[in-house]
Amino acid sequence: MTKVNLAYYREKDWKRFIALADDKENLHDKWKDWHKSFLKLKKDMISQGFEVMDIVIDLDELEIFCKIRGIKNNAKARSQFVQTK
């Protein structure tokens, strides 16, 4: 079974996450909308045979990850970050 890490953002962090993201135009405005999509993706991946790990994202760690690498906080960077966990 292939393991996959999925980024999980806490509701209490959502507004800060949106403020920090360089691609906020591609993100859900509300955490509840994002969470609904997250649950659907997780369910779909499990049904395809993946072992899904929810990785709670520490926004400070994410910012450091991006700054050290000189990259924008966008979907690609967040995907790279979550796979290091």
PyMOL Python script that loads the backbone (N, CA, C, O; Angstrom):
from pymol import cmd

cmd.read_pdbstr("""\
ATOM      1  N   MET A   1       0.850  -1.188   0.000  1.00  0.00           N
ATOM      2  CA  MET A   1       0.000   0.000   0.000  1.00  0.00           C
ATOM      3  C   MET A   1       0.893   1.247   0.000  1.00  0.00           C
ATOM      4  O   MET A   1       1.809   1.362   0.814  1.00  0.00           O
ATOM      5  N   THR A   2       0.624   2.150  -0.893  1.00  0.00           N
ATOM      6  CA  THR A   2       1.397   3.380  -1.007  1.00  0.00           C
ATOM      7  C   THR A   2       0.894   4.413  -0.003  1.00  0.00           C
ATOM      8  O   THR A   2      -0.303   4.683   0.088  1.00  0.00           O
ATOM      9  N   LYS A   3       1.840   4.984   0.750  1.00  0.00           N
ATOM     10  CA  LYS A   3       1.481   6.032   1.713  1.00  0.00           C
ATOM     11  C   LYS A   3       1.519   7.392   1.032  1.00  0.00           C
ATOM     12  O   LYS A   3       2.394   7.676   0.214  1.00  0.00           O
ATOM     13  N   VAL A   4       0.551   8.223   1.391  1.00  0.00           N
ATOM     14  CA  VAL A   4       0.465   9.581   0.863  1.00  0.00           C
ATOM     15  C   VAL A   4       0.214  10.528   2.029  1.00  0.00           C
ATOM     16  O   VAL A   4      -0.670  10.290   2.853  1.00  0.00           O
ATOM     17  N   ASN A   5       0.992  11.599   2.093  1.00  0.00           N
ATOM     18  CA  ASN A   5       0.776  12.630   3.105  1.00  0.00           C
ATOM     19  C   ASN A   5      -0.132  13.708   2.531  1.00  0.00           C
ATOM     20  O   ASN A   5       0.124  14.238   1.450  1.00  0.00           O
ATOM     21  N   LEU A   6      -1.196  14.030   3.264  1.00  0.00           N
ATOM     22  CA  LEU A   6      -2.088  15.121   2.870  1.00  0.00           C
ATOM     23  C   LEU A   6      -1.965  16.247   3.886  1.00  0.00           C
ATOM     24  O   LEU A   6      -2.006  16.018   5.094  1.00  0.00           O
ATOM     25  N   ALA A   7      -1.814  17.461   3.381  1.00  0.00           N
ATOM     26  CA  ALA A   7      -1.729  18.631   4.254  1.00  0.00           C
ATOM     27  C   ALA A   7      -3.081  18.884   4.900  1.00  0.00           C
ATOM     28  O   ALA A   7      -4.111  18.930   4.229  1.00  0.00           O
ATOM     29  N   TYR A   8      -3.055  19.045   6.222  1.00  0.00           N
ATOM     30  CA  TYR A   8      -4.266  19.366   6.965  1.00  0.00           C
ATOM     31  C   TYR A   8      -4.052  20.710   7.650  1.00  0.00           C
ATOM     32  O   TYR A   8      -3.106  20.882   8.419  1.00  0.00           O
ATOM     33  N   TYR A   9      -4.923  21.642   7.371  1.00  0.00           N
ATOM     34  CA  TYR A   9      -4.854  22.974   7.965  1.00  0.00           C
ATOM     35  C   TYR A   9      -5.934  23.096   9.027  1.00  0.00           C
ATOM     36  O   TYR A   9      -7.096  22.769   8.787  1.00  0.00           O
ATOM     37  N   ARG A  10      -5.540  23.567  10.199  1.00  0.00           N
ATOM     38  CA  ARG A  10      -6.498  23.741  11.294  1.00  0.00           C
ATOM     39  C   ARG A  10      -7.387  24.951  11.015  1.00  0.00           C
ATOM     40  O   ARG A  10      -6.956  25.945  10.431  1.00  0.00           O
ATOM     41  N   GLU A  11      -8.624  24.837  11.446  1.00  0.00           N
ATOM     42  CA  GLU A  11      -9.570  25.934  11.233  1.00  0.00           C
ATOM     43  C   GLU A  11      -9.048  27.228  11.851  1.00  0.00           C
ATOM     44  O   GLU A  11      -9.198  28.303  11.271  1.00  0.00           O
ATOM     45  N   LYS A  12      -8.439  27.121  13.020  1.00  0.00           N
ATOM     46  CA  LYS A  12      -7.942  28.321  13.701  1.00  0.00           C
ATOM     47  C   LYS A  12      -6.796  28.987  12.936  1.00  0.00           C
ATOM     48  O   LYS A  12      -6.515  30.163  13.167  1.00  0.00           O
ATOM     49  N   ASP A  13      -6.133  28.266  12.035  1.00  0.00           N
ATOM     50  CA  ASP A  13      -5.008  28.802  11.260  1.00  0.00           C
ATOM     51  C   ASP A  13      -5.409  29.297   9.874  1.00  0.00           C
ATOM     52  O   ASP A  13      -4.583  29.872   9.166  1.00  0.00           O
ATOM     53  N   TRP A  14      -6.660  29.085   9.474  1.00  0.00           N
ATOM     54  CA  TRP A  14      -7.050  29.302   8.083  1.00  0.00           C
ATOM     55  C   TRP A  14      -6.818  30.731   7.597  1.00  0.00           C
ATOM     56  O   TRP A  14      -6.250  30.925   6.523  1.00  0.00           O
ATOM     57  N   LYS A  15      -7.244  31.732   8.360  1.00  0.00           N
ATOM     58  CA  LYS A  15      -7.089  33.123   7.910  1.00  0.00           C
ATOM     59  C   LYS A  15      -5.616  33.471   7.739  1.00  0.00           C
ATOM     60  O   LYS A  15      -5.246  34.140   6.774  1.00  0.00           O
ATOM     61  N   ARG A  16      -4.777  33.025   8.660  1.00  0.00           N
ATOM     62  CA  ARG A  16      -3.339  33.287   8.548  1.00  0.00           C
ATOM     63  C   ARG A  16      -2.763  32.543   7.342  1.00  0.00           C
ATOM     64  O   ARG A  16      -1.942  33.089   6.605  1.00  0.00           O
ATOM     65  N   PHE A  17      -3.192  31.305   7.146  1.00  0.00           N
ATOM     66  CA  PHE A  17      -2.726  30.525   6.000  1.00  0.00           C
ATOM     67  C   PHE A  17      -3.025  31.261   4.696  1.00  0.00           C
ATOM     68  O   PHE A  17      -2.154  31.381   3.835  1.00  0.00           O
ATOM     69  N   ILE A  18      -4.239  31.745   4.553  1.00  0.00           N
ATOM     70  CA  ILE A  18      -4.623  32.473   3.341  1.00  0.00           C
ATOM     71  C   ILE A  18      -3.760  33.724   3.178  1.00  0.00           C
ATOM     72  O   ILE A  18      -3.324  34.041   2.071  1.00  0.00           O
ATOM     73  N   ALA A  19      -3.515  34.427   4.272  1.00  0.00           N
ATOM     74  CA  ALA A  19      -2.703  35.644   4.212  1.00  0.00           C
ATOM     75  C   ALA A  19      -1.273  35.348   3.775  1.00  0.00           C
ATOM     76  O   ALA A  19      -0.661  36.162   3.082  1.00  0.00           O
ATOM     77  N   LEU A  20      -0.730  34.198   4.168  1.00  0.00           N
ATOM     78  CA  LEU A  20       0.652  33.841   3.850  1.00  0.00           C
ATOM     79  C   LEU A  20       0.814  33.252   2.450  1.00  0.00           C
ATOM     80  O   LEU A  20       1.897  33.321   1.869  1.00  0.00           O
ATOM     81  N   ALA A  21      -0.241  32.683   1.917  1.00  0.00           N
ATOM     82  CA  ALA A  21      -0.155  31.973   0.633  1.00  0.00           C
ATOM     83  C   ALA A  21       0.042  32.951  -0.528  1.00  0.00           C
ATOM     84  O   ALA A  21      -0.607  33.994  -0.594  1.00  0.00           O
ATOM     85  N   ASP A  22       0.944  32.595  -1.435  1.00  0.00           N
ATOM     86  CA  ASP A  22       1.183  33.411  -2.625  1.00  0.00           C
ATOM     87  C   ASP A  22       0.189  33.104  -3.745  1.00  0.00           C
ATOM     88  O   ASP A  22       0.165  33.794  -4.764  1.00  0.00           O
ATOM     89  N   ASP A  23      -0.620  32.083  -3.555  1.00  0.00           N
ATOM     90  CA  ASP A  23      -1.617  31.702  -4.567  1.00  0.00           C
ATOM     91  C   ASP A  23      -3.024  31.690  -3.983  1.00  0.00           C
ATOM     92  O   ASP A  23      -3.836  30.819  -4.298  1.00  0.00           O
ATOM     93  N   LYS A  24      -3.296  32.663  -3.133  1.00  0.00           N
ATOM     94  CA  LYS A  24      -4.582  32.685  -2.411  1.00  0.00           C
ATOM     95  C   LYS A  24      -5.787  32.703  -3.344  1.00  0.00           C
ATOM     96  O   LYS A  24      -6.883  32.293  -2.960  1.00  0.00           O
ATOM     97  N   GLU A  25      -5.581  33.182  -4.579  1.00  0.00           N
ATOM     98  CA  GLU A  25      -6.698  33.210  -5.536  1.00  0.00           C
ATOM     99  C   GLU A  25      -7.138  31.798  -5.930  1.00  0.00           C
ATOM    100  O   GLU A  25      -8.234  31.618  -6.462  1.00  0.00           O
ATOM    101  N   ASN A  26      -6.300  30.808  -5.674  1.00  0.00           N
ATOM    102  CA  ASN A  26      -6.633  29.419  -6.002  1.00  0.00           C
ATOM    103  C   ASN A  26      -7.157  28.629  -4.804  1.00  0.00           C
ATOM    104  O   ASN A  26      -7.441  27.437  -4.918  1.00  0.00           O
ATOM    105  N   LEU A  27      -7.282  29.293  -3.662  1.00  0.00           N
ATOM    106  CA  LEU A  27      -7.671  28.605  -2.428  1.00  0.00           C
ATOM    107  C   LEU A  27      -9.110  28.935  -2.045  1.00  0.00           C
ATOM    108  O   LEU A  27      -9.662  29.955  -2.458  1.00  0.00           O
ATOM    109  N   HIS A  28      -9.693  28.067  -1.262  1.00  0.00           N
ATOM    110  CA  HIS A  28     -11.033  28.323  -0.726  1.00  0.00           C
ATOM    111  C   HIS A  28     -10.973  29.503   0.236  1.00  0.00           C
ATOM    112  O   HIS A  28     -10.021  29.633   1.006  1.00  0.00           O
ATOM    113  N   ASP A  29     -11.977  30.354   0.194  1.00  0.00           N
ATOM    114  CA  ASP A  29     -12.038  31.478   1.127  1.00  0.00           C
ATOM    115  C   ASP A  29     -12.310  31.000   2.547  1.00  0.00           C
ATOM    116  O   ASP A  29     -11.774  31.544   3.512  1.00  0.00           O
ATOM    117  N   LYS A  30     -13.143  29.983   2.662  1.00  0.00           N
ATOM    118  CA  LYS A  30     -13.565  29.513   3.984  1.00  0.00           C
ATOM    119  C   LYS A  30     -12.998  28.136   4.273  1.00  0.00           C
ATOM    120  O   LYS A  30     -12.922  27.282   3.390  1.00  0.00           O
ATOM    121  N   TRP A  31     -12.601  27.932   5.523  1.00  0.00           N
ATOM    122  CA  TRP A  31     -12.045  26.651   5.955  1.00  0.00           C
ATOM    123  C   TRP A  31     -13.053  25.526   5.733  1.00  0.00           C
ATOM    124  O   TRP A  31     -12.679  24.433   5.307  1.00  0.00           O
ATOM    125  N   LYS A  32     -14.312  25.783   6.016  1.00  0.00           N
ATOM    126  CA  LYS A  32     -15.330  24.728   5.875  1.00  0.00           C
ATOM    127  C   LYS A  32     -15.393  24.207   4.441  1.00  0.00           C
ATOM    128  O   LYS A  32     -15.562  23.007   4.223  1.00  0.00           O
ATOM    129  N   ASP A  33     -15.258  25.097   3.469  1.00  0.00           N
ATOM    130  CA  ASP A  33     -15.260  24.675   2.063  1.00  0.00           C
ATOM    131  C   ASP A  33     -14.015  23.850   1.754  1.00  0.00           C
ATOM    132  O   ASP A  33     -14.093  22.820   1.083  1.00  0.00           O
ATOM    133  N   TRP A  34     -12.860  24.313   2.251  1.00  0.00           N
ATOM    134  CA  TRP A  34     -11.619  23.554   2.050  1.00  0.00           C
ATOM    135  C   TRP A  34     -11.738  22.177   2.709  1.00  0.00           C
ATOM    136  O   TRP A  34     -11.363  21.167   2.113  1.00  0.00           O
ATOM    137  N   HIS A  35     -12.257  22.138   3.930  1.00  0.00           N
ATOM    138  CA  HIS A  35     -12.345  20.886   4.683  1.00  0.00           C
ATOM    139  C   HIS A  35     -13.224  19.871   3.957  1.00  0.00           C
ATOM    140  O   HIS A  35     -12.916  18.679   3.931  1.00  0.00           O
ATOM    141  N   LYS A  36     -14.306  20.343   3.376  1.00  0.00           N
ATOM    142  CA  LYS A  36     -15.187  19.457   2.607  1.00  0.00           C
ATOM    143  C   LYS A  36     -14.411  18.840   1.439  1.00  0.00           C
ATOM    144  O   LYS A  36     -14.519  17.639   1.192  1.00  0.00           O
ATOM    145  N   SER A  37     -13.637  19.649   0.727  1.00  0.00           N
ATOM    146  CA  SER A  37     -12.817  19.143  -0.387  1.00  0.00           C
ATOM    147  C   SER A  37     -11.742  18.189   0.105  1.00  0.00           C
ATOM    148  O   SER A  37     -11.460  17.176  -0.535  1.00  0.00           O
ATOM    149  N   PHE A  38     -11.143  18.514   1.243  1.00  0.00           N
ATOM    150  CA  PHE A  38     -10.117  17.664   1.842  1.00  0.00           C
ATOM    151  C   PHE A  38     -10.682  16.277   2.144  1.00  0.00           C
ATOM    152  O   PHE A  38     -10.068  15.264   1.809  1.00  0.00           O
ATOM    153  N   LEU A  39     -11.852  16.239   2.776  1.00  0.00           N
ATOM    154  CA  LEU A  39     -12.460  14.953   3.135  1.00  0.00           C
ATOM    155  C   LEU A  39     -12.796  14.128   1.894  1.00  0.00           C
ATOM    156  O   LEU A  39     -12.629  12.908   1.896  1.00  0.00           O
ATOM    157  N   LYS A  40     -13.269  14.789   0.834  1.00  0.00           N
ATOM    158  CA  LYS A  40     -13.583  14.076  -0.408  1.00  0.00           C
ATOM    159  C   LYS A  40     -12.312  13.503  -1.026  1.00  0.00           C
ATOM    160  O   LYS A  40     -12.291  12.341  -1.434  1.00  0.00           O
ATOM    161  N   LEU A  41     -11.259  14.301  -1.099  1.00  0.00           N
ATOM    162  CA  LEU A  41      -9.992  13.832  -1.653  1.00  0.00           C
ATOM    163  C   LEU A  41      -9.455  12.656  -0.848  1.00  0.00           C
ATOM    164  O   LEU A  41      -9.003  11.662  -1.416  1.00  0.00           O
ATOM    165  N   LYS A  42      -9.506  12.773   0.472  1.00  0.00           N
ATOM    166  CA  LYS A  42      -9.013  11.697   1.337  1.00  0.00           C
ATOM    167  C   LYS A  42      -9.804  10.410   1.092  1.00  0.00           C
ATOM    168  O   LYS A  42      -9.222   9.334   0.960  1.00  0.00           O
ATOM    169  N   LYS A  43     -11.119  10.525   1.032  1.00  0.00           N
ATOM    170  CA  LYS A  43     -11.970   9.355   0.797  1.00  0.00           C
ATOM    171  C   LYS A  43     -11.651   8.723  -0.556  1.00  0.00           C
ATOM    172  O   LYS A  43     -11.544   7.502  -0.670  1.00  0.00           O
ATOM    173  N   ASP A  44     -11.501   9.563  -1.575  1.00  0.00           N
ATOM    174  CA  ASP A  44     -11.184   9.063  -2.921  1.00  0.00           C
ATOM    175  C   ASP A  44      -9.843   8.338  -2.941  1.00  0.00           C
ATOM    176  O   ASP A  44      -9.715   7.283  -3.563  1.00  0.00           O
ATOM    177  N   MET A  45      -8.854   8.895  -2.271  1.00  0.00           N
ATOM    178  CA  MET A  45      -7.522   8.281  -2.266  1.00  0.00           C
ATOM    179  C   MET A  45      -7.533   6.944  -1.521  1.00  0.00           C
ATOM    180  O   MET A  45      -6.896   5.982  -1.950  1.00  0.00           O
ATOM    181  N   ILE A  46      -8.252   6.893  -0.416  1.00  0.00           N
ATOM    182  CA  ILE A  46      -8.358   5.640   0.339  1.00  0.00           C
ATOM    183  C   ILE A  46      -9.052   4.583  -0.513  1.00  0.00           C
ATOM    184  O   ILE A  46      -8.650   3.419  -0.516  1.00  0.00           O
ATOM    185  N   SER A  47     -10.097   4.989  -1.238  1.00  0.00           N
ATOM    186  CA  SER A  47     -10.821   4.023  -2.080  1.00  0.00           C
ATOM    187  C   SER A  47      -9.961   3.518  -3.237  1.00  0.00           C
ATOM    188  O   SER A  47     -10.234   2.459  -3.801  1.00  0.00           O
ATOM    189  N   GLN A  48      -8.923   4.276  -3.587  1.00  0.00           N
ATOM    190  CA  GLN A  48      -7.992   3.854  -4.637  1.00  0.00           C
ATOM    191  C   GLN A  48      -6.835   3.029  -4.077  1.00  0.00           C
ATOM    192  O   GLN A  48      -5.929   2.636  -4.811  1.00  0.00           O
ATOM    193  N   GLY A  49      -6.875   2.772  -2.766  1.00  0.00           N
ATOM    194  CA  GLY A  49      -5.879   1.901  -2.163  1.00  0.00           C
ATOM    195  C   GLY A  49      -4.698   2.592  -1.505  1.00  0.00           C
ATOM    196  O   GLY A  49      -3.758   1.921  -1.076  1.00  0.00           O
ATOM    197  N   PHE A  50      -4.720   3.912  -1.413  1.00  0.00           N
ATOM    198  CA  PHE A  50      -3.640   4.636  -0.757  1.00  0.00           C
ATOM    199  C   PHE A  50      -3.829   4.632   0.758  1.00  0.00           C
ATOM    200  O   PHE A  50      -4.954   4.642   1.256  1.00  0.00           O
ATOM    201  N   GLU A  51      -2.719   4.617   1.476  1.00  0.00           N
ATOM    202  CA  GLU A  51      -2.744   4.830   2.922  1.00  0.00           C
ATOM    203  C   GLU A  51      -2.505   6.317   3.129  1.00  0.00           C
ATOM    204  O   GLU A  51      -1.414   6.817   2.857  1.00  0.00           O
ATOM    205  N   VAL A  52      -3.514   7.020   3.608  1.00  0.00           N
ATOM    206  CA  VAL A  52      -3.462   8.473   3.707  1.00  0.00           C
ATOM    207  C   VAL A  52      -3.117   8.900   5.128  1.00  0.00           C
ATOM    208  O   VAL A  52      -3.730   8.459   6.100  1.00  0.00           O
ATOM    209  N   MET A  53      -2.115   9.771   5.217  1.00  0.00           N
ATOM    210  CA  MET A  53      -1.695  10.331   6.497  1.00  0.00           C
ATOM    211  C   MET A  53      -2.059  11.812   6.508  1.00  0.00           C
ATOM    212  O   MET A  53      -1.659  12.558   5.615  1.00  0.00           O
ATOM    213  N   ASP A  54      -2.822  12.239   7.523  1.00  0.00           N
ATOM    214  CA  ASP A  54      -3.136  13.660   7.684  1.00  0.00           C
ATOM    215  C   ASP A  54      -1.948  14.319   8.373  1.00  0.00           C
ATOM    216  O   ASP A  54      -1.569  13.919   9.474  1.00  0.00           O
ATOM    217  N   ILE A  55      -1.365  15.314   7.743  1.00  0.00           N
ATOM    218  CA  ILE A  55      -0.224  16.019   8.307  1.00  0.00           C
ATOM    219  C   ILE A  55      -0.674  17.437   8.661  1.00  0.00           C
ATOM    220  O   ILE A  55      -0.932  18.258   7.781  1.00  0.00           O
ATOM    221  N   VAL A  56      -0.764  17.708   9.968  1.00  0.00           N
ATOM    222  CA  VAL A  56      -1.153  19.043  10.420  1.00  0.00           C
ATOM    223  C   VAL A  56      -0.011  20.001  10.093  1.00  0.00           C
ATOM    224  O   VAL A  56       1.133  19.786  10.493  1.00  0.00           O
ATOM    225  N   ILE A  57      -0.338  21.048   9.370  1.00  0.00           N
ATOM    226  CA  ILE A  57       0.673  21.987   8.905  1.00  0.00           C
ATOM    227  C   ILE A  57       0.907  23.081   9.937  1.00  0.00           C
ATOM    228  O   ILE A  57      -0.009  23.796  10.342  1.00  0.00           O
ATOM    229  N   ASP A  58       2.174  23.184  10.349  1.00  0.00           N
ATOM    230  CA  ASP A  58       2.621  24.275  11.209  1.00  0.00           C
ATOM    231  C   ASP A  58       3.017  25.413  10.265  1.00  0.00           C
ATOM    232  O   ASP A  58       3.977  25.285   9.504  1.00  0.00           O
ATOM    233  N   LEU A  59       2.288  26.508  10.314  1.00  0.00           N
ATOM    234  CA  LEU A  59       2.513  27.597   9.368  1.00  0.00           C
ATOM    235  C   LEU A  59       3.892  28.230   9.513  1.00  0.00           C
ATOM    236  O   LEU A  59       4.475  28.672   8.523  1.00  0.00           O
ATOM    237  N   ASP A  60       4.421  28.278  10.735  1.00  0.00           N
ATOM    238  CA  ASP A  60       5.766  28.817  10.930  1.00  0.00           C
ATOM    239  C   ASP A  60       6.799  27.927  10.239  1.00  0.00           C
ATOM    240  O   ASP A  60       7.711  28.427   9.580  1.00  0.00           O
ATOM    241  N   GLU A  61       6.657  26.624  10.386  1.00  0.00           N
ATOM    242  CA  GLU A  61       7.571  25.688   9.719  1.00  0.00           C
ATOM    243  C   GLU A  61       7.473  25.817   8.201  1.00  0.00           C
ATOM    244  O   GLU A  61       8.485  25.783   7.502  1.00  0.00           O
ATOM    245  N   LEU A  62       6.268  25.963   7.706  1.00  0.00           N
ATOM    246  CA  LEU A  62       6.062  26.113   6.268  1.00  0.00           C
ATOM    247  C   LEU A  62       6.744  27.377   5.750  1.00  0.00           C
ATOM    248  O   LEU A  62       7.392  27.351   4.704  1.00  0.00           O
ATOM    249  N   GLU A  63       6.601  28.471   6.473  1.00  0.00           N
ATOM    250  CA  GLU A  63       7.236  29.722   6.059  1.00  0.00           C
ATOM    251  C   GLU A  63       8.755  29.587   6.034  1.00  0.00           C
ATOM    252  O   GLU A  63       9.401  30.063   5.100  1.00  0.00           O
ATOM    253  N   ILE A  64       9.329  28.948   7.043  1.00  0.00           N
ATOM    254  CA  ILE A  64      10.779  28.732   7.093  1.00  0.00           C
ATOM    255  C   ILE A  64      11.212  27.862   5.919  1.00  0.00           C
ATOM    256  O   ILE A  64      12.206  28.161   5.257  1.00  0.00           O
ATOM    257  N   PHE A  65      10.476  26.796   5.661  1.00  0.00           N
ATOM    258  CA  PHE A  65      10.761  25.893   4.539  1.00  0.00           C
ATOM    259  C   PHE A  65      10.853  26.686   3.231  1.00  0.00           C
ATOM    260  O   PHE A  65      11.783  26.496   2.447  1.00  0.00           O
ATOM    261  N   CYS A  66       9.896  27.562   3.007  1.00  0.00           N
ATOM    262  CA  CYS A  66       9.873  28.345   1.770  1.00  0.00           C
ATOM    263  C   CYS A  66      11.013  29.363   1.732  1.00  0.00           C
ATOM    264  O   CYS A  66      11.665  29.528   0.701  1.00  0.00           O
ATOM    265  N   LYS A  67      11.254  30.042   2.849  1.00  0.00           N
ATOM    266  CA  LYS A  67      12.309  31.065   2.882  1.00  0.00           C
ATOM    267  C   LYS A  67      13.684  30.457   2.668  1.00  0.00           C
ATOM    268  O   LYS A  67      14.490  31.002   1.914  1.00  0.00           O
ATOM    269  N   ILE A  68      13.965  29.336   3.320  1.00  0.00           N
ATOM    270  CA  ILE A  68      15.268  28.678   3.178  1.00  0.00           C
ATOM    271  C   ILE A  68      15.521  28.307   1.723  1.00  0.00           C
ATOM    272  O   ILE A  68      16.649  28.418   1.241  1.00  0.00           O
ATOM    273  N   ARG A  69      14.492  27.872   1.026  1.00  0.00           N
ATOM    274  CA  ARG A  69      14.630  27.430  -0.362  1.00  0.00           C
ATOM    275  C   ARG A  69      14.440  28.556  -1.376  1.00  0.00           C
ATOM    276  O   ARG A  69      14.640  28.367  -2.575  1.00  0.00           O
ATOM    277  N   GLY A  70      14.053  29.725  -0.877  1.00  0.00           N
ATOM    278  CA  GLY A  70      13.829  30.853  -1.774  1.00  0.00           C
ATOM    279  C   GLY A  70      12.669  30.631  -2.727  1.00  0.00           C
ATOM    280  O   GLY A  70      12.708  31.055  -3.882  1.00  0.00           O
ATOM    281  N   ILE A  71      11.622  29.953  -2.225  1.00  0.00           N
ATOM    282  CA  ILE A  71      10.463  29.645  -3.067  1.00  0.00           C
ATOM    283  C   ILE A  71       9.205  30.303  -2.514  1.00  0.00           C
ATOM    284  O   ILE A  71       9.120  30.622  -1.328  1.00  0.00           O
ATOM    285  N   LYS A  72       8.242  30.496  -3.390  1.00  0.00           N
ATOM    286  CA  LYS A  72       6.964  31.065  -2.977  1.00  0.00           C
ATOM    287  C   LYS A  72       6.141  30.021  -2.236  1.00  0.00           C
ATOM    288  O   LYS A  72       6.272  28.819  -2.468  1.00  0.00           O
ATOM    289  N   ASN A  73       5.296  30.507  -1.344  1.00  0.00           N
ATOM    290  CA  ASN A  73       4.362  29.646  -0.619  1.00  0.00           C
ATOM    291  C   ASN A  73       3.166  29.412  -1.546  1.00  0.00           C
ATOM    292  O   ASN A  73       2.158  30.116  -1.489  1.00  0.00           O
ATOM    293  N   ASN A  74       3.317  28.401  -2.396  1.00  0.00           N
ATOM    294  CA  ASN A  74       2.246  28.065  -3.331  1.00  0.00           C
ATOM    295  C   ASN A  74       1.973  26.561  -3.253  1.00  0.00           C
ATOM    296  O   ASN A  74       2.578  25.856  -2.445  1.00  0.00           O
ATOM    297  N   ALA A  75       1.074  26.085  -4.082  1.00  0.00           N
ATOM    298  CA  ALA A  75       0.665  24.674  -4.018  1.00  0.00           C
ATOM    299  C   ALA A  75       1.854  23.732  -4.179  1.00  0.00           C
ATOM    300  O   ALA A  75       1.949  22.733  -3.466  1.00  0.00           O
ATOM    301  N   LYS A  76       2.753  24.035  -5.099  1.00  0.00           N
ATOM    302  CA  LYS A  76       3.917  23.173  -5.321  1.00  0.00           C
ATOM    303  C   LYS A  76       4.798  23.119  -4.074  1.00  0.00           C
ATOM    304  O   LYS A  76       5.229  22.041  -3.663  1.00  0.00           O
ATOM    305  N   ALA A  77       5.063  24.270  -3.478  1.00  0.00           N
ATOM    306  CA  ALA A  77       5.901  24.321  -2.276  1.00  0.00           C
ATOM    307  C   ALA A  77       5.239  23.588  -1.116  1.00  0.00           C
ATOM    308  O   ALA A  77       5.904  22.866  -0.373  1.00  0.00           O
ATOM    309  N   ARG A  78       3.936  23.771  -0.961  1.00  0.00           N
ATOM    310  CA  ARG A  78       3.231  23.101   0.143  1.00  0.00           C
ATOM    311  C   ARG A  78       3.220  21.598  -0.057  1.00  0.00           C
ATOM    312  O   ARG A  78       3.310  20.842   0.910  1.00  0.00           O
ATOM    313  N   SER A  79       3.112  21.159  -1.298  1.00  0.00           N
ATOM    314  CA  SER A  79       3.171  19.728  -1.593  1.00  0.00           C
ATOM    315  C   SER A  79       4.546  19.169  -1.245  1.00  0.00           C
ATOM    316  O   SER A  79       4.653  18.095  -0.652  1.00  0.00           O
ATOM    317  N   GLN A  80       5.593  19.897  -1.614  1.00  0.00           N
ATOM    318  CA  GLN A  80       6.956  19.471  -1.272  1.00  0.00           C
ATOM    319  C   GLN A  80       7.128  19.417   0.242  1.00  0.00           C
ATOM    320  O   GLN A  80       7.704  18.468   0.774  1.00  0.00           O
ATOM    321  N   PHE A  81       6.627  20.437   0.930  1.00  0.00           N
ATOM    322  CA  PHE A  81       6.759  20.518   2.381  1.00  0.00           C
ATOM    323  C   PHE A  81       6.095  19.329   3.068  1.00  0.00           C
ATOM    324  O   PHE A  81       6.698  18.694   3.932  1.00  0.00           O
ATOM    325  N   VAL A  82       4.864  19.029   2.690  1.00  0.00           N
ATOM    326  CA  VAL A  82       4.124  17.963   3.369  1.00  0.00           C
ATOM    327  C   VAL A  82       4.780  16.600   3.138  1.00  0.00           C
ATOM    328  O   VAL A  82       4.654  15.709   3.978  1.00  0.00           O
ATOM    329  N   GLN A  83       5.471  16.429   2.023  1.00  0.00           N
ATOM    330  CA  GLN A  83       6.131  15.145   1.757  1.00  0.00           C
ATOM    331  C   GLN A  83       7.397  14.961   2.594  1.00  0.00           C
ATOM    332  O   GLN A  83       7.928  13.853   2.673  1.00  0.00           O
ATOM    333  N   THR A  84       7.887  16.044   3.222  1.00  0.00           N
ATOM    334  CA  THR A  84       9.057  15.919   4.100  1.00  0.00           C
ATOM    335  C   THR A  84       8.665  15.420   5.479  1.00  0.00           C
ATOM    336  O   THR A  84       9.534  15.123   6.299  1.00  0.00           O
ATOM    337  N   LYS A  85       7.399  15.326   5.740  1.00  0.00           N
ATOM    338  CA  LYS A  85       6.903  14.941   7.072  1.00  0.00           C
ATOM    339  C   LYS A  85       6.716  13.444   7.194  1.00  0.00           C
ATOM    340  O   LYS A  85       6.306  12.956   8.247  1.00  0.00           O
TER     341      LYS A  85
END
""", "prot")
cmd.dss("prot")
cmd.show_as("cartoon", "prot")
cmd.util.cbc("prot")
cmd.orient("prot")
